[in-house]
């Protein structure tokens, strides 16, 4: 697989599904042990502590989004219907499940959990992707709390396609460095004012921009990809990871100013190296993230992220188990089952519509692929049409 052909193609990258699965499972792992505090034994304490690192799965999600979206935008910026094709495809991927779950959350779950329907104001806030702003500057909003990250991505989509369209690839690198610096500056300002910087779009652009930076570099400067190969990059990243790990162990749970400012940049840098090595290097990681179970979990990862909180609530209320580890496996099993059903019965039907918004080049490739599997007579008939 030649990197140049691979990098300039918008074709599917199998191992990215596996990495997406890892990100979803990390978030679920974190949330489960956030909801269930265990202790008493050395093993339990280790599990509880390591679950905190699962929180960085959101950062990995952001990097993947930045990489994939920027790669698609750069490959299509000079083609017809650039904006329409991008936004329609994003809507078909995100909106159906997003709004379906909001309906379930606000109007069905209250009956199962004997709760009250949330105020219309809160429903409007979530329906317009403003929840992360309210979580930063206000209190008392009712909705699926983990949807803050979806709002961050949607806000990024509002301006990034236009910036890619108007700017040369070389200038994009400058813009991305500026946006990463802008996030740092915003964290300094908001932390000094005692605001939470975890949810806000303008304080969480680092990760998405690191992913976008990887996409721009790989297309504009493909010769630099060689630095993601070999043992040196792995050893460097491992040492860097150990440094951040030690910092995290001794500062976790503490609101140290320095940590609040730089931790997302540290995490983003680690995942920048990790993603580059996994995608551009034919290593054991490349093969690991291409195995079928992980690839499938990656395909339903959006559902895993959306549904896992609800699945946990249903499990606790209707399938209570005393053993924490049985609860853990039941939680993951139920989340995977619900997400798979959602993907196969609901989401997939909207995803099929994306093919009507491909570029002409993609349509021609689809036509060639179709012809290749038909009999000679069928091929002649279709070609005549």
N, C-alpha and C positions, 0 to 999 in steps of 0.2 A: 504494500500500500504506500504509494508515494505521497509524502506530506503535502506537496503543492496541490495535487489533484484533490486530495482529501479536504484541504483547508478551504479551497475555493468552491466547494460543493455544498449545497444545502441538503444533501442526502442525510439519511438517518444514521446517527452514530450509536451503535448498540450499547457500548459500555457506559454511555451517559445515562441510560435508563437504570443501569445497575448503581451508578453513583447517586442518582435521584432516589432510588430505593433506600440506600444507606442514609441519606439525609432525612427521609421520612421516619425510618426506624429509630434514628437517633433522637428525633423530637418526641416520638412516642415513649421511648425509654426514659427520657428526661421527665416527661409529664407524669408517667406512672409513679415514679419514685418521688416526685414532688407531691403527688396526692397521697402517697403511702410512705410515711416516715418509718423506716425500719432501723434496728440497731441491736445492740446486745452482744453480737459476735463480731469477730474480726472480718469475716467474709461479708456480713451484712453492712458493716461500716464502709468497706471497700466499694460495694455495690452502690451504696447511697452516695458516696463521694464521686465515683466515676459517672454516675447518672447526670451530674451537673454538666459534664462535657457534651451530653446529648443536646443541650441547649444550643450549641453551635451548629447543629443541623440546619437551623434557619439561615445562618451565614452561608452554608454550603448551597442551600436552595437559591439564595440570592446570586451567588457566583455563577451557578449553572444558568439561571435566567439571563444574567448579563451576557454570558458567553454565547448562548444559543440565539438570543434575540439579536445581538449585535452582528453575529455571523450571518443571520438571515437578512438583516437590513443591508449590510455591506454587499451581499451577493445580489441584491435586488434593487439597489438605489438608482440604477440607470435603466430600469425596466418599467413598462407601462403599469399604471394602477398601483404604484408603490405603496401609497398610504392606504388606499382602500383594501388591498389584499392583506396588508399587515393587520389593520385594525379589525377587519371582519374575522380573520382567523383567530385573533386574540379573544374576541368576543365569544366566538363559538367554543373556544377551549375553556374559558373561565366563567363566563356569565351564567350559563344554564345551571351548573351545579351550585354556584355561589348563591344565586337567588332561590333555587329550590331548597337549599339547606336553610336559608333565612326564613322561608315559609314554614319549614318543619320546626325550626327552633322557636319561632315566635307564636305559632298557632297550633302546633301538635304536641310538642314536648310539655307544655304546661299541664296537659291532661294526664300525662304519664308520671309527672313528678309533683303534681298538685301545687303548681306555682301559678303566678299571675302573668297575664299577657303584658309584655313590656310596653311602655308609653310609645305613642306614635313618633315622638321626637327621636327616641333611640333607634327605632326602626328606620327612620329616614336617614339618620347619621350613618348607619351600617349600609343602607342601600346606596348611598352616594360615596362610599369609601372614605369617610371622614373619621372613622373610629380611632385611628392611631393619633390623630391630632387631639381629639377629646381625651384620650388616655394620657396624653402628655400634659395638657394644660387644664384639664377639668376632671371631675370625679362623678361617680354615680351613673355611668352609662351601662345599660344592660344589653348584652349580646355575646356572641361567641368570641371570647377574648383573644384567641389565637389568630383571629382574622386580621389583626393589625398588620401582619406581614404581607397579606394580599393587598392591603391598601398601599403599602410602600411600593410594591411592584407596579400597581396601576398608576400611581403618580409618576413613576419613572417612565412608563409608556407614553405619558402625555407629552413629554418634551423630547425624549431621546430620538425617536424616529425623525423628527424635524431637524434636530442637530446633526444627525448622521447624513441626512439628505443635503444639507446646506454646507457641510464642512468636508474638507479633504481628509483622507485617512491620517495623514501626518498631523494635521491640526487636531484631529480627534484625540490623539494621545495627550496633547497639551490640555485639552478640555477635561479629559478624565483625571489627569493629575490635579487639575484645579478643583474638580468636584470632590476628590478624595480629601484635599486640603480644606475645602469648604466644610466638609463633614466634621473634620477635626476642630475647626474654628467654632462651628455651631455647638459642638459638645462642650467646648471650653466656656462659651457664653451661657448656655442653659444650665450646665452643672454649677457654675458660679451663682446662678439665680435659683438653685435648688429645684430645678425641674428634672423630671425623669427623661433620660436621653435614649432609652432602649427602644421606644416605639416610633419616634418621630422620623418622618421621611428625610428631612434635611440633616439628621444626625446618623442615618443608617445607609447613606449612599455608598459608603466604602466598598462593601462586599459586591454589590451589583457592578460598580465601576471597575473593580479588580477583574471580574469576569469579562466585562466588556473590553478591558485593556488586553486581556489574553487573546480575545478574538481579533482585535485590530492588529496586534503585533504579529499574530500567526499569518495574517493575510498580507499586511504591508511589508513585514520583515520576516519572511519564512525562514531565512537562514539563521535567525535567532532561536529557532525551535530546538536546535542541536543542544542548547544549554539545559533543556529539560530532560536530556537523555544521559544515561550513565550513572555511575555510583556517586560521583561528586555531588550532584544535586540532591540525591537522596540523603547522603550523610549531612550535608549542610542543612537541609530541611528538618532532619531528625534532631540535630543539635538546637536549631531554632525552636522546634516544637518542645523540646525538653526545657528550654529556658522559659517559654511561655507557661508550660505545665507547672514548673516550680513557682512561678509568679502567681499562678491561679491558686495553687494549693495553699499558699501563705496569705492570700488576700481575698479568697472566695468568701462572699457574704459581707465583706467590708466595703464601705463606700469611699475608698481612697480616691482622691482627685485624679492622680496620675493614671490609675487603672481605668477609671470611668472614661477618661479622654482617649486612651490609646488601645484599649483591649480589642475593639472591633477591627482596628487597623492591623494589629498583630494576628488576629484570627484570620482576617481576610488575606494576609500575606501567606500564611500557612496553606490555606486552601487554594490560593493562586498557584503555588508550587505543586501542591498535590494534584490539582486538576490538570495542570500542564503535563506533569509526569505521567498521569494515568491515561491521558488521551493521546499524547504524541510519542509515547515510548512503548514498544512491544515488550511489556514486562508481565510478571505474574499478576499485577494489579489489573492490567488490561484484560487478561483472561478471566480473572475472578469476577469482574463487573460485567462480563459478557455471558455468565451462566444463566440458563433460562429462568430459574425461579426468581433471581434478582431482577432480571430484565422485565419479567411480568409485574413484579412488585413496583418497579419503576413506572410502568405504564399506568398503574392504578394509584400512584403516589399522591396525586392531587386529592383523590378520595380518602386515602389514609390520613392525610393532613386535615381534611375537612371533618371527617366523621369520628375520629378516634376519641374525642372528648365525649361525644354523645354515646358512643359504644361503652365507654367506661362508666358513665352514669347509669345506663341500662343494666350493665353487669352488676354493679353494686346494689341496685335496687331490686332486681328480679332474679339474679343468679349469684347470691352471696356465697362466698367460700371463705373458710377460716384460714386456709393456707395461702400465704402471700404469693408463693411461687406458682401455685395453681391459678390464682387470680391473674398473675402476670401473663401466663400462656393463654388463658381464656380471653384476656383483654386483646392480645395481639391476634388471636384466632378470629374473634368476633369482628375486629376492625378490618381484617383482611377479607373476611367473608362479605361484609356489608359493602366494602369498597369495590370488590370484584363484581358483585351484583349490580351496583350502581353504574360501573363502567360498561358492563355488557348490556344492560337493559335500558340505560338512560344516556350516559355521556357519549357512547360510541355513535349514536345516531346523529348527534350534532357534529362530531368530528368528521364524519363522512362528508358533510357539506363543505368542508374546507377545500376539497379537490376542485370545486367550482371557482376558487379564487387563487389558483396557481398561476404563475407566469406562463407565457406561451411556451417557453423552453421546457418547463416542468410538464406541461400538457403533452408536448411532443415526446418527451421521455416516457410518459405513461403510455402513450400510444405505441411506442416501440416495444415496451415491455409486454403489452397486450399481444401484439403481433407475434412476438417470439414464442408464445405458448399456444398459439392457434395452429390448426392444420393448414396446409398450403391453400386449400380451396377457401377456407374462412378468411385467410389473410388477403387473398385476392379480392374477395367481396368487400371487406372493410376498406382496403386501399382505394377501391373504385369509388366508394362513397365519399 
